[in-house]
Amino acid sequence: MPTRAQRSRSFRRKRVTTPGGTVRVRYRKKQPGIARCAECKRPLHGVPRGLPSEIRKLRKSQRSPERPYGGNLCAPCTRAKVKLKNMERWKE
Ligand SMILES: [Zn+2]
């Protein structure tokens, strides 16, 4: 019987054959979803997938692209957004 906390469905169940040949169920936390663009919802490149505790162990430069809107918008949406911002500046 798993511990009370592990009975939650937020855990993935995996059957593992032990060296003795018996099959036991191991519990592992679910992986978070992949990071997606805030505008077009396409998956983002360069943003690792993992639990927040695992992400925090990475270097800052490995967590998300180091550019404006990095980790929030994809490259084409960033380009469109920056162009729009520049055009707004020229109107004034
Ligand atoms: Zn996008």
PDB file of the backbone (N, CA, C, O) and the ligand in Angstrom, with CONECT records:
HET     ZN  A 101       1
ATOM      1  N   MET A   1       0.853  -1.201   0.000  1.00  0.00           N
ATOM      2  CA  MET A   1       0.000   0.000   0.000  1.00  0.00           C
ATOM      3  C   MET A   1       0.883   1.244   0.000  1.00  0.00           C
ATOM      4  O   MET A   1       1.762   1.395   0.849  1.00  0.00           O
ATOM      5  N   PRO A   2       0.640   2.125  -0.956  1.00  0.00           N
ATOM      6  CA  PRO A   2       1.437   3.355  -0.971  1.00  0.00           C
ATOM      7  C   PRO A   2       1.068   4.257   0.201  1.00  0.00           C
ATOM      8  O   PRO A   2       0.003   4.115   0.802  1.00  0.00           O
ATOM      9  N   THR A   3       1.957   5.176   0.511  1.00  0.00           N
ATOM     10  CA  THR A   3       1.634   6.123   1.580  1.00  0.00           C
ATOM     11  C   THR A   3       0.471   6.995   1.128  1.00  0.00           C
ATOM     12  O   THR A   3       0.178   7.102  -0.063  1.00  0.00           O
ATOM     13  N   ARG A   4      -0.168   7.601   2.080  1.00  0.00           N
ATOM     14  CA  ARG A   4      -1.381   8.354   1.820  1.00  0.00           C
ATOM     15  C   ARG A   4      -1.146   9.436   0.745  1.00  0.00           C
ATOM     16  O   ARG A   4      -1.992   9.646  -0.125  1.00  0.00           O
ATOM     17  N   ALA A   5      -0.007  10.107   0.815  1.00  0.00           N
ATOM     18  CA  ALA A   5       0.274  11.182  -0.131  1.00  0.00           C
ATOM     19  C   ALA A   5       0.392  10.656  -1.563  1.00  0.00           C
ATOM     20  O   ALA A   5       0.060  11.358  -2.518  1.00  0.00           O
ATOM     21  N   GLN A   6       0.870   9.408  -1.705  1.00  0.00           N
ATOM     22  CA  GLN A   6       1.101   8.852  -3.043  1.00  0.00           C
ATOM     23  C   GLN A   6      -0.172   8.320  -3.685  1.00  0.00           C
ATOM     24  O   GLN A   6      -0.154   7.964  -4.863  1.00  0.00           O
ATOM     25  N   ARG A   7      -1.272   8.255  -2.950  1.00  0.00           N
ATOM     26  CA  ARG A   7      -2.508   7.760  -3.538  1.00  0.00           C
ATOM     27  C   ARG A   7      -3.156   8.808  -4.428  1.00  0.00           C
ATOM     28  O   ARG A   7      -4.133   8.520  -5.119  1.00  0.00           O
ATOM     29  N   SER A   8      -2.619  10.020  -4.414  1.00  0.00           N
ATOM     30  CA  SER A   8      -3.165  11.094  -5.240  1.00  0.00           C
ATOM     31  C   SER A   8      -2.914  10.785  -6.712  1.00  0.00           C
ATOM     32  O   SER A   8      -1.920  10.151  -7.065  1.00  0.00           O
ATOM     33  N   ARG A   9      -3.825  11.239  -7.559  1.00  0.00           N
ATOM     34  CA  ARG A   9      -3.670  10.988  -8.995  1.00  0.00           C
ATOM     35  C   ARG A   9      -2.667  11.933  -9.647  1.00  0.00           C
ATOM     36  O   ARG A   9      -2.422  11.856 -10.851  1.00  0.00           O
ATOM     37  N   SER A  10      -2.086  12.829  -8.842  1.00  0.00           N
ATOM     38  CA  SER A  10      -1.042  13.685  -9.412  1.00  0.00           C
ATOM     39  C   SER A  10       0.253  12.904  -9.541  1.00  0.00           C
ATOM     40  O   SER A  10       1.247  13.434 -10.038  1.00  0.00           O
ATOM     41  N   PHE A  11       0.258  11.641  -9.098  1.00  0.00           N
ATOM     42  CA  PHE A  11       1.428  10.782  -9.263  1.00  0.00           C
ATOM     43  C   PHE A  11       1.212   9.838 -10.433  1.00  0.00           C
ATOM     44  O   PHE A  11       0.118   9.309 -10.631  1.00  0.00           O
ATOM     45  N   ARG A  12       2.268   9.637 -11.202  1.00  0.00           N
ATOM     46  CA  ARG A  12       2.243   8.637 -12.278  1.00  0.00           C
ATOM     47  C   ARG A  12       2.627   7.301 -11.661  1.00  0.00           C
ATOM     48  O   ARG A  12       3.519   7.232 -10.816  1.00  0.00           O
ATOM     49  N   ARG A  13       1.937   6.220 -12.096  1.00  0.00           N
ATOM     50  CA  ARG A  13       2.271   4.893 -11.607  1.00  0.00           C
ATOM     51  C   ARG A  13       3.091   4.168 -12.666  1.00  0.00           C
ATOM     52  O   ARG A  13       2.736   4.177 -13.845  1.00  0.00           O
ATOM     53  N   LYS A  14       4.169   3.552 -12.254  1.00  0.00           N
ATOM     54  CA  LYS A  14       5.006   2.813 -13.187  1.00  0.00           C
ATOM     55  C   LYS A  14       5.309   1.454 -12.595  1.00  0.00           C
ATOM     56  O   LYS A  14       5.741   1.353 -11.447  1.00  0.00           O
ATOM     57  N   ARG A  15       5.084   0.405 -13.376  1.00  0.00           N
ATOM     58  CA  ARG A  15       5.388  -0.946 -12.919  1.00  0.00           C
ATOM     59  C   ARG A  15       6.862  -1.226 -13.163  1.00  0.00           C
ATOM     60  O   ARG A  15       7.361  -1.058 -14.275  1.00  0.00           O
ATOM     61  N   VAL A  16       7.550  -1.652 -12.120  1.00  0.00           N
ATOM     62  CA  VAL A  16       8.985  -1.897 -12.202  1.00  0.00           C
ATOM     63  C   VAL A  16       9.255  -3.314 -11.716  1.00  0.00           C
ATOM     64  O   VAL A  16       8.785  -3.714 -10.651  1.00  0.00           O
ATOM     65  N   THR A  17      10.014  -4.069 -12.503  1.00  0.00           N
ATOM     66  CA  THR A  17      10.400  -5.410 -12.072  1.00  0.00           C
ATOM     67  C   THR A  17      11.663  -5.305 -11.228  1.00  0.00           C
ATOM     68  O   THR A  17      12.689  -4.811 -11.697  1.00  0.00           O
ATOM     69  N   THR A  18      11.592  -5.758 -10.015  1.00  0.00           N
ATOM     70  CA  THR A  18      12.734  -5.683  -9.102  1.00  0.00           C
ATOM     71  C   THR A  18      13.735  -6.792  -9.452  1.00  0.00           C
ATOM     72  O   THR A  18      13.380  -7.713 -10.188  1.00  0.00           O
ATOM     73  N   PRO A  19      14.959  -6.732  -8.954  1.00  0.00           N
ATOM     74  CA  PRO A  19      15.933  -7.791  -9.216  1.00  0.00           C
ATOM     75  C   PRO A  19      15.439  -9.177  -8.779  1.00  0.00           C
ATOM     76  O   PRO A  19      15.847 -10.188  -9.350  1.00  0.00           O
ATOM     77  N   GLY A  20      14.567  -9.226  -7.773  1.00  0.00           N
ATOM     78  CA  GLY A  20      14.024 -10.507  -7.309  1.00  0.00           C
ATOM     79  C   GLY A  20      12.924 -11.044  -8.210  1.00  0.00           C
ATOM     80  O   GLY A  20      12.472 -12.172  -8.011  1.00  0.00           O
ATOM     81  N   GLY A  21      12.480 -10.273  -9.190  1.00  0.00           N
ATOM     82  CA  GLY A  21      11.489 -10.755 -10.148  1.00  0.00           C
ATOM     83  C   GLY A  21      10.072 -10.329  -9.853  1.00  0.00           C
ATOM     84  O   GLY A  21       9.190 -10.548 -10.683  1.00  0.00           O
ATOM     85  N   THR A  22       9.814  -9.728  -8.702  1.00  0.00           N
ATOM     86  CA  THR A  22       8.453  -9.290  -8.409  1.00  0.00           C
ATOM     87  C   THR A  22       8.202  -7.930  -9.043  1.00  0.00           C
ATOM     88  O   THR A  22       9.110  -7.108  -9.165  1.00  0.00           O
ATOM     89  N   VAL A  23       6.962  -7.707  -9.444  1.00  0.00           N
ATOM     90  CA  VAL A  23       6.604  -6.437 -10.069  1.00  0.00           C
ATOM     91  C   VAL A  23       6.020  -5.528  -8.996  1.00  0.00           C
ATOM     92  O   VAL A  23       5.063  -5.889  -8.311  1.00  0.00           O
ATOM     93  N   ARG A  24       6.597  -4.365  -8.863  1.00  0.00           N
ATOM     94  CA  ARG A  24       6.112  -3.402  -7.875  1.00  0.00           C
ATOM     95  C   ARG A  24       5.734  -2.112  -8.595  1.00  0.00           C
ATOM     96  O   ARG A  24       6.204  -1.830  -9.697  1.00  0.00           O
ATOM     97  N   VAL A  25       4.891  -1.354  -7.954  1.00  0.00           N
ATOM     98  CA  VAL A  25       4.461  -0.077  -8.531  1.00  0.00           C
ATOM     99  C   VAL A  25       5.290   1.027  -7.900  1.00  0.00           C
ATOM    100  O   VAL A  25       5.369   1.148  -6.678  1.00  0.00           O
ATOM    101  N   ARG A  26       5.904   1.827  -8.753  1.00  0.00           N
ATOM    102  CA  ARG A  26       6.674   2.981  -8.275  1.00  0.00           C
ATOM    103  C   ARG A  26       5.898   4.235  -8.632  1.00  0.00           C
ATOM    104  O   ARG A  26       5.218   4.283  -9.657  1.00  0.00           O
ATOM    105  N   TYR A  27       5.999   5.236  -7.798  1.00  0.00           N
ATOM    106  CA  TYR A  27       5.242   6.476  -7.983  1.00  0.00           C
ATOM    107  C   TYR A  27       6.186   7.603  -8.327  1.00  0.00           C
ATOM    108  O   TYR A  27       7.246   7.757  -7.719  1.00  0.00           O
ATOM    109  N   ARG A  28       5.795   8.378  -9.296  1.00  0.00           N
ATOM    110  CA  ARG A  28       6.625   9.500  -9.721  1.00  0.00           C
ATOM    111  C   ARG A  28       5.708  10.692  -9.995  1.00  0.00           C
ATOM    112  O   ARG A  28       4.617  10.533 -10.541  1.00  0.00           O
ATOM    113  N   LYS A  29       6.159  11.884  -9.611  1.00  0.00           N
ATOM    114  CA  LYS A  29       5.354  13.096  -9.847  1.00  0.00           C
ATOM    115  C   LYS A  29       5.162  13.301 -11.351  1.00  0.00           C
ATOM    116  O   LYS A  29       6.064  13.024 -12.143  1.00  0.00           O
ATOM    117  N   LYS A  30       3.983  13.787 -11.735  1.00  0.00           N
ATOM    118  CA  LYS A  30       3.710  14.076 -13.141  1.00  0.00           C
ATOM    119  C   LYS A  30       4.632  15.175 -13.643  1.00  0.00           C
ATOM    120  O   LYS A  30       4.978  16.095 -12.902  1.00  0.00           O
ATOM    121  N   GLN A  31       5.029  15.073 -14.911  1.00  0.00           N
ATOM    122  CA  GLN A  31       5.848  16.124 -15.533  1.00  0.00           C
ATOM    123  C   GLN A  31       4.952  17.316 -15.863  1.00  0.00           C
ATOM    124  O   GLN A  31       3.841  17.125 -16.359  1.00  0.00           O
ATOM    125  N   PRO A  32       5.401  18.521 -15.604  1.00  0.00           N
ATOM    126  CA  PRO A  32       4.608  19.672 -16.029  1.00  0.00           C
ATOM    127  C   PRO A  32       4.565  19.750 -17.556  1.00  0.00           C
ATOM    128  O   PRO A  32       5.414  19.171 -18.234  1.00  0.00           O
ATOM    129  N   GLY A  33       3.588  20.458 -18.087  1.00  0.00           N
ATOM    130  CA  GLY A  33       3.465  20.610 -19.532  1.00  0.00           C
ATOM    131  C   GLY A  33       4.581  21.454 -20.100  1.00  0.00           C
ATOM    132  O   GLY A  33       5.280  22.155 -19.368  1.00  0.00           O
ATOM    133  N   ILE A  34       4.748  21.383 -21.434  1.00  0.00           N
ATOM    134  CA  ILE A  34       5.801  22.180 -22.057  1.00  0.00           C
ATOM    135  C   ILE A  34       5.373  23.638 -22.117  1.00  0.00           C
ATOM    136  O   ILE A  34       4.182  23.946 -22.158  1.00  0.00           O
ATOM    137  N   ALA A  35       6.377  24.549 -22.122  1.00  0.00           N
ATOM    138  CA  ALA A  35       6.104  25.978 -22.196  1.00  0.00           C
ATOM    139  C   ALA A  35       5.598  26.317 -23.591  1.00  0.00           C
ATOM    140  O   ALA A  35       6.138  25.836 -24.588  1.00  0.00           O
ATOM    141  N   ARG A  36       4.568  27.142 -23.659  1.00  0.00           N
ATOM    142  CA  ARG A  36       3.984  27.511 -24.953  1.00  0.00           C
ATOM    143  C   ARG A  36       3.965  29.025 -25.105  1.00  0.00           C
ATOM    144  O   ARG A  36       4.002  29.771 -24.127  1.00  0.00           O
ATOM    145  N   CYS A  37       3.905  29.456 -26.369  1.00  0.00           N
ATOM    146  CA  CYS A  37       3.870  30.880 -26.687  1.00  0.00           C
ATOM    147  C   CYS A  37       2.559  31.481 -26.157  1.00  0.00           C
ATOM    148  O   CYS A  37       1.502  30.857 -26.249  1.00  0.00           O
ATOM    149  N   ALA A  38       2.640  32.687 -25.609  1.00  0.00           N
ATOM    150  CA  ALA A  38       1.459  33.314 -25.008  1.00  0.00           C
ATOM    151  C   ALA A  38       0.453  33.750 -26.074  1.00  0.00           C
ATOM    152  O   ALA A  38      -0.721  33.947 -25.763  1.00  0.00           O
ATOM    153  N   GLU A  39       0.895  33.904 -27.330  1.00  0.00           N
ATOM    154  CA  GLU A  39      -0.022  34.398 -28.364  1.00  0.00           C
ATOM    155  C   GLU A  39      -0.499  33.292 -29.295  1.00  0.00           C
ATOM    156  O   GLU A  39      -1.701  33.152 -29.520  1.00  0.00           O
ATOM    157  N   CYS A  40       0.432  32.499 -29.844  1.00  0.00           N
ATOM    158  CA  CYS A  40       0.027  31.494 -30.830  1.00  0.00           C
ATOM    159  C   CYS A  40      -0.031  30.084 -30.247  1.00  0.00           C
ATOM    160  O   CYS A  40      -0.444  29.155 -30.942  1.00  0.00           O
ATOM    161  N   LYS A  41       0.367  29.903 -29.004  1.00  0.00           N
ATOM    162  CA  LYS A  41       0.284  28.622 -28.279  1.00  0.00           C
ATOM    163  C   LYS A  41       1.188  27.529 -28.847  1.00  0.00           C
ATOM    164  O   LYS A  41       1.015  26.351 -28.536  1.00  0.00           O
ATOM    165  N   ARG A  42       2.158  27.925 -29.685  1.00  0.00           N
ATOM    166  CA  ARG A  42       3.103  26.930 -30.187  1.00  0.00           C
ATOM    167  C   ARG A  42       4.128  26.625 -29.093  1.00  0.00           C
ATOM    168  O   ARG A  42       4.405  27.494 -28.266  1.00  0.00           O
ATOM    169  N   PRO A  43       4.706  25.401 -29.063  1.00  0.00           N
ATOM    170  CA  PRO A  43       5.714  25.098 -28.041  1.00  0.00           C
ATOM    171  C   PRO A  43       6.943  25.986 -28.215  1.00  0.00           C
ATOM    172  O   PRO A  43       7.365  26.267 -29.336  1.00  0.00           O
ATOM    173  N   LEU A  44       7.509  26.422 -27.096  1.00  0.00           N
ATOM    174  CA  LEU A  44       8.674  27.299 -27.133  1.00  0.00           C
ATOM    175  C   LEU A  44       9.955  26.473 -27.173  1.00  0.00           C
ATOM    176  O   LEU A  44      10.060  25.436 -26.519  1.00  0.00           O
ATOM    177  N   HIS A  45      10.924  26.948 -27.950  1.00  0.00           N
ATOM    178  CA  HIS A  45      12.234  26.318 -27.983  1.00  0.00           C
ATOM    179  C   HIS A  45      13.092  26.892 -26.867  1.00  0.00           C
ATOM    180  O   HIS A  45      12.914  28.043 -26.468  1.00  0.00           O
ATOM    181  N   GLY A  46      14.008  26.102 -26.371  1.00  0.00           N
ATOM    182  CA  GLY A  46      14.987  26.598 -25.404  1.00  0.00           C
ATOM    183  C   GLY A  46      14.455  26.772 -24.001  1.00  0.00           C
ATOM    184  O   GLY A  46      15.119  27.372 -23.156  1.00  0.00           O
ATOM    185  N   VAL A  47      13.254  26.252 -23.739  1.00  0.00           N
ATOM    186  CA  VAL A  47      12.723  26.321 -22.380  1.00  0.00           C
ATOM    187  C   VAL A  47      12.600  24.893 -21.864  1.00  0.00           C
ATOM    188  O   VAL A  47      11.788  24.127 -22.383  1.00  0.00           O
ATOM    189  N   PRO A  48      13.378  24.514 -20.862  1.00  0.00           N
ATOM    190  CA  PRO A  48      13.363  23.129 -20.406  1.00  0.00           C
ATOM    191  C   PRO A  48      12.049  22.773 -19.718  1.00  0.00           C
ATOM    192  O   PRO A  48      11.334  23.630 -19.198  1.00  0.00           O
ATOM    193  N   ARG A  49      11.764  21.481 -19.736  1.00  0.00           N
ATOM    194  CA  ARG A  49      10.557  20.973 -19.115  1.00  0.00           C
ATOM    195  C   ARG A  49      10.965  20.252 -17.837  1.00  0.00           C
ATOM    196  O   ARG A  49      11.885  19.435 -17.857  1.00  0.00           O
ATOM    197  N   GLY A  50      10.305  20.539 -16.747  1.00  0.00           N
ATOM    198  CA  GLY A  50      10.637  19.864 -15.494  1.00  0.00           C
ATOM    199  C   GLY A  50       9.960  20.526 -14.318  1.00  0.00           C
ATOM    200  O   GLY A  50       9.317  21.567 -14.452  1.00  0.00           O
ATOM    201  N   LEU A  51      10.116  19.903 -13.154  1.00  0.00           N
ATOM    202  CA  LEU A  51       9.545  20.467 -11.935  1.00  0.00           C
ATOM    203  C   LEU A  51      10.278  21.766 -11.597  1.00  0.00           C
ATOM    204  O   LEU A  51      11.461  21.903 -11.908  1.00  0.00           O
ATOM    205  N   PRO A  52       9.598  22.709 -10.971  1.00  0.00           N
ATOM    206  CA  PRO A  52      10.250  23.968 -10.621  1.00  0.00           C
ATOM    207  C   PRO A  52      11.535  23.766  -9.830  1.00  0.00           C
ATOM    208  O   PRO A  52      12.493  24.521  -9.998  1.00  0.00           O
ATOM    209  N   SER A  53      11.564  22.752  -8.968  1.00  0.00           N
ATOM    210  CA  SER A  53      12.774  22.498  -8.181  1.00  0.00           C
ATOM    211  C   SER A  53      13.929  22.065  -9.076  1.00  0.00           C
ATOM    212  O   SER A  53      15.089  22.357  -8.783  1.00  0.00           O
ATOM    213  N   GLU A  54      13.610  21.359 -10.184  1.00  0.00           N
ATOM    214  CA  GLU A  54      14.667  20.945 -11.119  1.00  0.00           C
ATOM    215  C   GLU A  54      15.126  22.117 -11.973  1.00  0.00           C
ATOM    216  O   GLU A  54      16.315  22.257 -12.262  1.00  0.00           O
ATOM    217  N   ILE A  55      14.169  22.966 -12.380  1.00  0.00           N
ATOM    218  CA  ILE A  55      14.500  24.128 -13.216  1.00  0.00           C
ATOM    219  C   ILE A  55      15.406  25.081 -12.445  1.00  0.00           C
ATOM    220  O   ILE A  55      16.323  25.675 -13.013  1.00  0.00           O
ATOM    221  N   ARG A  56      15.143  25.222 -11.150  1.00  0.00           N
ATOM    222  CA  ARG A  56      15.922  26.164 -10.340  1.00  0.00           C
ATOM    223  C   ARG A  56      17.386  25.743 -10.241  1.00  0.00           C
ATOM    224  O   ARG A  56      18.255  26.581 -10.001  1.00  0.00           O
ATOM    225  N   LYS A  57      17.663  24.459 -10.424  1.00  0.00           N
ATOM    226  CA  LYS A  57      19.042  23.976 -10.333  1.00  0.00           C
ATOM    227  C   LYS A  57      19.857  24.343 -11.565  1.00  0.00           C
ATOM    228  O   LYS A  57      21.087  24.299 -11.538  1.00  0.00           O
ATOM    229  N   LEU A  58      19.160  24.712 -12.665  1.00  0.00           N
ATOM    230  CA  LEU A  58      19.875  25.064 -13.896  1.00  0.00           C
ATOM    231  C   LEU A  58      20.447  26.470 -13.800  1.00  0.00           C
ATOM    232  O   LEU A  58      20.056  27.267 -12.948  1.00  0.00           O
ATOM    233  N   ARG A  59      21.387  26.749 -14.701  1.00  0.00           N
ATOM    234  CA  ARG A  59      21.909  28.111 -14.803  1.00  0.00           C
ATOM    235  C   ARG A  59      20.802  29.018 -15.334  1.00  0.00           C
ATOM    236  O   ARG A  59      19.879  28.564 -16.011  1.00  0.00           O
ATOM    237  N   LYS A  60      20.909  30.296 -15.017  1.00  0.00           N
ATOM    238  CA  LYS A  60      19.868  31.241 -15.431  1.00  0.00           C
ATOM    239  C   LYS A  60      19.739  31.263 -16.956  1.00  0.00           C
ATOM    240  O   LYS A  60      18.639  31.351 -17.501  1.00  0.00           O
ATOM    241  N   SER A  61      20.904  31.179 -17.635  1.00  0.00           N
ATOM    242  CA  SER A  61      20.875  31.252 -19.097  1.00  0.00           C
ATOM    243  C   SER A  61      20.290  29.984 -19.713  1.00  0.00           C
ATOM    244  O   SER A  61      19.937  29.984 -20.892  1.00  0.00           O
ATOM    245  N   GLN A  62      20.180  28.901 -18.936  1.00  0.00           N
ATOM    246  CA  GLN A  62      19.642  27.647 -19.460  1.00  0.00           C
ATOM    247  C   GLN A  62      18.130  27.539 -19.248  1.00  0.00           C
ATOM    248  O   GLN A  62      17.500  26.605 -19.746  1.00  0.00           O
ATOM    249  N   ARG A  63      17.548  28.488 -18.512  1.00  0.00           N
ATOM    250  CA  ARG A  63      16.128  28.375 -18.186  1.00  0.00           C
ATOM    251  C   ARG A  63      15.227  28.874 -19.308  1.00  0.00           C
ATOM    252  O   ARG A  63      14.180  28.280 -19.566  1.00  0.00           O
ATOM    253  N   SER A  64      15.613  29.948 -19.974  1.00  0.00           N
ATOM    254  CA  SER A  64      14.811  30.464 -21.083  1.00  0.00           C
ATOM    255  C   SER A  64      15.687  31.374 -21.932  1.00  0.00           C
ATOM    256  O   SER A  64      16.715  31.851 -21.451  1.00  0.00           O
ATOM    257  N   PRO A  65      15.305  31.629 -23.193  1.00  0.00           N
ATOM    258  CA  PRO A  65      16.117  32.471 -24.065  1.00  0.00           C
ATOM    259  C   PRO A  65      16.290  33.858 -23.464  1.00  0.00           C
ATOM    260  O   PRO A  65      15.341  34.443 -22.943  1.00  0.00           O
ATOM    261  N   GLU A  66      17.511  34.378 -23.541  1.00  0.00           N
ATOM    262  CA  GLU A  66      17.803  35.684 -22.953  1.00  0.00           C
ATOM    263  C   GLU A  66      17.609  36.773 -24.008  1.00  0.00           C
ATOM    264  O   GLU A  66      18.582  37.315 -24.533  1.00  0.00           O
ATOM    265  N   ARG A  67      16.391  37.078 -24.303  1.00  0.00           N
ATOM    266  CA  ARG A  67      16.061  38.172 -25.216  1.00  0.00           C
ATOM    267  C   ARG A  67      14.723  38.732 -24.742  1.00  0.00           C
ATOM    268  O   ARG A  67      14.053  38.094 -23.929  1.00  0.00           O
ATOM    269  N   PRO A  68      14.312  39.915 -25.230  1.00  0.00           N
ATOM    270  CA  PRO A  68      13.003  40.433 -24.826  1.00  0.00           C
ATOM    271  C   PRO A  68      11.909  39.406 -25.135  1.00  0.00           C
ATOM    272  O   PRO A  68      11.900  38.816 -26.215  1.00  0.00           O
ATOM    273  N   TYR A  69      11.018  39.200 -24.220  1.00  0.00           N
ATOM    274  CA  TYR A  69       9.912  38.235 -24.303  1.00  0.00           C
ATOM    275  C   TYR A  69      10.401  36.787 -24.342  1.00  0.00           C
ATOM    276  O   TYR A  69       9.628  35.890 -24.681  1.00  0.00           O
ATOM    277  N   GLY A  70      11.670  36.542 -24.000  1.00  0.00           N
ATOM    278  CA  GLY A  70      12.191  35.169 -23.978  1.00  0.00           C
ATOM    279  C   GLY A  70      11.462  34.330 -22.940  1.00  0.00           C
ATOM    280  O   GLY A  70      11.290  34.758 -21.798  1.00  0.00           O
ATOM    281  N   GLY A  71      11.035  33.141 -23.335  1.00  0.00           N
ATOM    282  CA  GLY A  71      10.302  32.265 -22.424  1.00  0.00           C
ATOM    283  C   GLY A  71       8.828  32.601 -22.338  1.00  0.00           C
ATOM    284  O   GLY A  71       8.094  31.964 -21.583  1.00  0.00           O
ATOM    285  N   ASN A  72       8.381  33.590 -23.096  1.00  0.00           N
ATOM    286  CA  ASN A  72       6.977  33.988 -23.061  1.00  0.00           C
ATOM    287  C   ASN A  72       6.372  33.961 -24.465  1.00  0.00           C
ATOM    288  O   ASN A  72       5.268  33.454 -24.662  1.00  0.00           O
ATOM    289  N   LEU A  73       7.109  34.517 -25.448  1.00  0.00           N
ATOM    290  CA  LEU A  73       6.641  34.518 -26.835  1.00  0.00           C
ATOM    291  C   LEU A  73       7.623  33.733 -27.703  1.00  0.00           C
ATOM    292  O   LEU A  73       8.812  33.663 -27.389  1.00  0.00           O
ATOM    293  N   CYS A  74       7.127  33.139 -28.799  1.00  0.00           N
ATOM    294  CA  CYS A  74       8.004  32.452 -29.742  1.00  0.00           C
ATOM    295  C   CYS A  74       8.692  33.503 -30.620  1.00  0.00           C
ATOM    296  O   CYS A  74       8.356  34.686 -30.559  1.00  0.00           O
ATOM    297  N   ALA A  75       9.655  33.064 -31.437  1.00  0.00           N
ATOM    298  CA  ALA A  75      10.472  34.001 -32.217  1.00  0.00           C
ATOM    299  C   ALA A  75       9.629  34.838 -33.191  1.00  0.00           C
ATOM    300  O   ALA A  75       9.789  36.059 -33.210  1.00  0.00           O
ATOM    301  N   PRO A  76       8.729  34.235 -34.008  1.00  0.00           N
ATOM    302  CA  PRO A  76       7.935  35.057 -34.929  1.00  0.00           C
ATOM    303  C   PRO A  76       7.036  36.060 -34.202  1.00  0.00           C
ATOM    304  O   PRO A  76       6.894  37.197 -34.652  1.00  0.00           O
ATOM    305  N   CYS A  77       6.425  35.653 -33.080  1.00  0.00           N
ATOM    306  CA  CYS A  77       5.557  36.574 -32.335  1.00  0.00           C
ATOM    307  C   CYS A  77       6.375  37.696 -31.712  1.00  0.00           C
ATOM    308  O   CYS A  77       5.915  38.835 -31.642  1.00  0.00           O
ATOM    309  N   THR A  78       7.606  37.375 -31.252  1.00  0.00           N
ATOM    310  CA  THR A  78       8.478  38.410 -30.692  1.00  0.00           C
ATOM    311  C   THR A  78       8.802  39.434 -31.765  1.00  0.00           C
ATOM    312  O   THR A  78       8.764  40.640 -31.520  1.00  0.00           O
ATOM    313  N   ARG A  79       9.123  38.941 -32.964  1.00  0.00           N
ATOM    314  CA  ARG A  79       9.471  39.826 -34.076  1.00  0.00           C
ATOM    315  C   ARG A  79       8.306  40.775 -34.381  1.00  0.00           C
ATOM    316  O   ARG A  79       8.501  41.980 -34.534  1.00  0.00           O
ATOM    317  N   ALA A  80       7.099  40.217 -34.466  1.00  0.00           N
ATOM    318  CA  ALA A  80       5.917  41.027 -34.767  1.00  0.00           C
ATOM    319  C   ALA A  80       5.689  42.061 -33.669  1.00  0.00           C
ATOM    320  O   ALA A  80       5.368  43.216 -33.951  1.00  0.00           O
ATOM    321  N   LYS A  81       5.855  41.644 -32.426  1.00  0.00           N
ATOM    322  CA  LYS A  81       5.618  42.527 -31.287  1.00  0.00           C
ATOM    323  C   LYS A  81       6.611  43.679 -31.279  1.00  0.00           C
ATOM    324  O   LYS A  81       6.232  44.828 -31.054  1.00  0.00           O
ATOM    325  N   VAL A  82       7.890  43.373 -31.527  1.00  0.00           N
ATOM    326  CA  VAL A  82       8.919  44.414 -31.509  1.00  0.00           C
ATOM    327  C   VAL A  82       8.684  45.401 -32.645  1.00  0.00           C
ATOM    328  O   VAL A  82       8.845  46.608 -32.462  1.00  0.00           O
ATOM    329  N   LYS A  83       8.301  44.891 -33.829  1.00  0.00           N
ATOM    330  CA  LYS A  83       8.021  45.761 -34.967  1.00  0.00           C
ATOM    331  C   LYS A  83       6.878  46.709 -34.644  1.00  0.00           C
ATOM    332  O   LYS A  83       6.935  47.902 -34.944  1.00  0.00           O
ATOM    333  N   LEU A  84       5.832  46.152 -34.024  1.00  0.00           N
ATOM    334  CA  LEU A  84       4.663  46.952 -33.654  1.00  0.00           C
ATOM    335  C   LEU A  84       5.056  48.042 -32.670  1.00  0.00           C
ATOM    336  O   LEU A  84       4.622  49.187 -32.798  1.00  0.00           O
ATOM    337  N   LYS A  85       5.885  47.682 -31.679  1.00  0.00           N
ATOM    338  CA  LYS A  85       6.334  48.657 -30.674  1.00  0.00           C
ATOM    339  C   LYS A  85       7.121  49.782 -31.364  1.00  0.00           C
ATOM    340  O   LYS A  85       6.944  50.957 -31.045  1.00  0.00           O
ATOM    341  N   ASN A  86       7.986  49.410 -32.307  1.00  0.00           N
ATOM    342  CA  ASN A  86       8.796  50.411 -33.005  1.00  0.00           C
ATOM    343  C   ASN A  86       7.909  51.346 -33.813  1.00  0.00           C
ATOM    344  O   ASN A  86       8.143  52.554 -33.845  1.00  0.00           O
ATOM    345  N   MET A  87       6.882  50.786 -34.472  1.00  0.00           N
ATOM    346  CA  MET A  87       5.990  51.617 -35.259  1.00  0.00           C
ATOM    347  C   MET A  87       5.242  52.608 -34.367  1.00  0.00           C
ATOM    348  O   MET A  87       5.029  53.759 -34.747  1.00  0.00           O
ATOM    349  N   GLU A  88       4.847  52.150 -33.178  1.00  0.00           N
ATOM    350  CA  GLU A  88       4.148  53.036 -32.249  1.00  0.00           C
ATOM    351  C   GLU A  88       5.045  54.198 -31.845  1.00  0.00           C
ATOM    352  O   GLU A  88       4.579  55.321 -31.653  1.00  0.00           O
ATOM    353  N   ARG A  89       6.351  53.910 -31.720  1.00  0.00           N
ATOM    354  CA  ARG A  89       7.288  54.941 -31.298  1.00  0.00           C
ATOM    355  C   ARG A  89       7.442  55.997 -32.386  1.00  0.00           C
ATOM    356  O   ARG A  89       7.613  57.180 -32.090  1.00  0.00           O
ATOM    357  N   TRP A  90       7.381  55.565 -33.659  1.00  0.00           N
ATOM    358  CA  TRP A  90       7.570  56.498 -34.772  1.00  0.00           C
ATOM    359  C   TRP A  90       6.370  57.417 -34.963  1.00  0.00           C
ATOM    360  O   TRP A  90       6.501  58.518 -35.496  1.00  0.00           O
ATOM    361  N   LYS A  91       5.208  56.961 -34.527  1.00  0.00           N
ATOM    362  CA  LYS A  91       3.988  57.780 -34.708  1.00  0.00           C
ATOM    363  C   LYS A  91       4.068  59.070 -33.898  1.00  0.00           C
ATOM    364  O   LYS A  91       3.538  60.104 -34.306  1.00  0.00           O
ATOM    365  N   GLU A  92       4.749  58.998 -32.724  1.00  0.00           N
ATOM    366  CA  GLU A  92       4.753  60.167 -31.831  1.00  0.00           C
ATOM    367  C   GLU A  92       5.558  61.327 -32.396  1.00  0.00           C
ATOM    368  O   GLU A  92       5.654  62.378 -31.762  1.00  0.00           O
TER     369      GLU A  92
HETATM  370 ZN    ZN A 101       3.903  32.703 -30.988  1.00  0.00          ZN2+
END
